[in-house]
Amino acid sequence: MAKKPDKPSGEPSKPSKPSKAILLGIGLDNDGHKRVTTGPNFALLGGTQDTHDEMTEKAIKINEKLTHRGKQLHEVSSEEFDEIAHAVGLRRNPPGKSE
């Protein structure tokens, strides 16, 4: 029996790359300094010192919660991520509404 090709073109399929996810924090307030903080699964850009420190704290706490659950960022559902984010003090704003 002949092996069927994996793709219509007859090429075998490539192994899929592992999933990746990243937290991206952007501070929109500014005090003239450029701030960038990165971690294994997050990048935080901009903001005043206070804003940047708060974003950093939240990213670290999210990672602690993920570690406690034995999961990585790319392994949680959006519902589970929302639960974790809420637990560290973040909240989702409905589309079209700003504070």
C-alpha positions in Angstrom: 0.0 0.0 0.0 1.4 3.4 -1.0 1.8 6.1 1.7 -0.5 9.0 1.1 1.2 12.4 1.0 0.7 14.6 4.0 0.2 17.7 1.9 -1.6 18.1 -1.4 1.8 19.1 -3.0 3.2 15.7 -1.9 5.6 17.2 0.6 5.7 15.6 4.0 4.5 18.0 6.7 7.0 19.6 9.0 6.9 19.0 12.7 4.8 21.7 14.3 6.6 24.3 16.4 5.7 24.4 20.1 3.1 27.0 21.1 4.4 30.3 22.4 2.7 33.1 24.3 4.0 36.4 25.7 2.6 39.0 28.0 3.0 42.4 26.5 2.7 45.5 28.8 2.7 49.0 27.4 2.8 52.0 29.7 1.2 54.9 28.0 2.2 57.5 30.5 5.6 59.1 30.2 8.2 60.9 32.3 10.9 61.2 29.6 12.7 57.9 30.5 12.6 54.9 28.3 12.0 51.7 30.2 12.1 48.1 28.9 11.9 45.0 31.0 11.8 41.5 29.6 11.4 38.0 31.0 11.1 34.5 29.6 7.4 35.2 28.6 6.9 38.9 29.0 8.0 42.3 27.6 7.1 45.5 29.3 7.6 48.8 27.6 7.3 52.4 28.6 5.4 54.1 31.4 6.5 56.2 34.3 8.6 54.5 37.1 5.4 53.7 39.1 3.6 52.3 36.1 6.5 50.2 34.9 7.1 48.9 38.5 3.4 47.9 38.7 3.5 46.1 35.3 6.6 44.3 36.4 5.0 43.2 39.7 1.9 41.9 37.9 3.9 40.0 35.3 6.0 38.3 38.1 2.8 37.5 40.1 1.2 36.0 37.0 4.2 33.8 36.5 4.2 32.7 40.1 0.5 31.7 39.8 1.3 29.8 36.6 4.2 28.0 38.3 1.9 27.1 41.3 -0.6 25.6 38.8 2.3 23.7 37.1 1.5 25.4 33.8 3.2 27.8 31.3 1.5 30.8 29.7 0.7 29.1 26.4 -1.0 26.2 28.3 -3.8 28.2 29.9 -7.1 29.0 28.3 -8.3 32.6 28.0 -10.7 31.9 30.9 -8.0 30.6 33.1 -5.7 33.5 32.2 -8.5 35.9 33.1 -8.9 34.2 36.5 -5.2 34.5 37.2 -5.1 38.1 36.0 -8.0 39.0 38.2 -6.3 37.3 41.2 -3.2 39.6 40.8 -5.4 42.7 40.5 -5.9 43.2 36.8 -9.3 43.6 35.3 -10.7 43.5 31.8 -12.2 46.7 30.4 -15.2 46.3 28.1 -14.4 47.3 24.5 -15.1 50.9 23.8 -14.9 52.0 27.5 -11.9 53.7 28.9 -11.3 55.0 32.3 
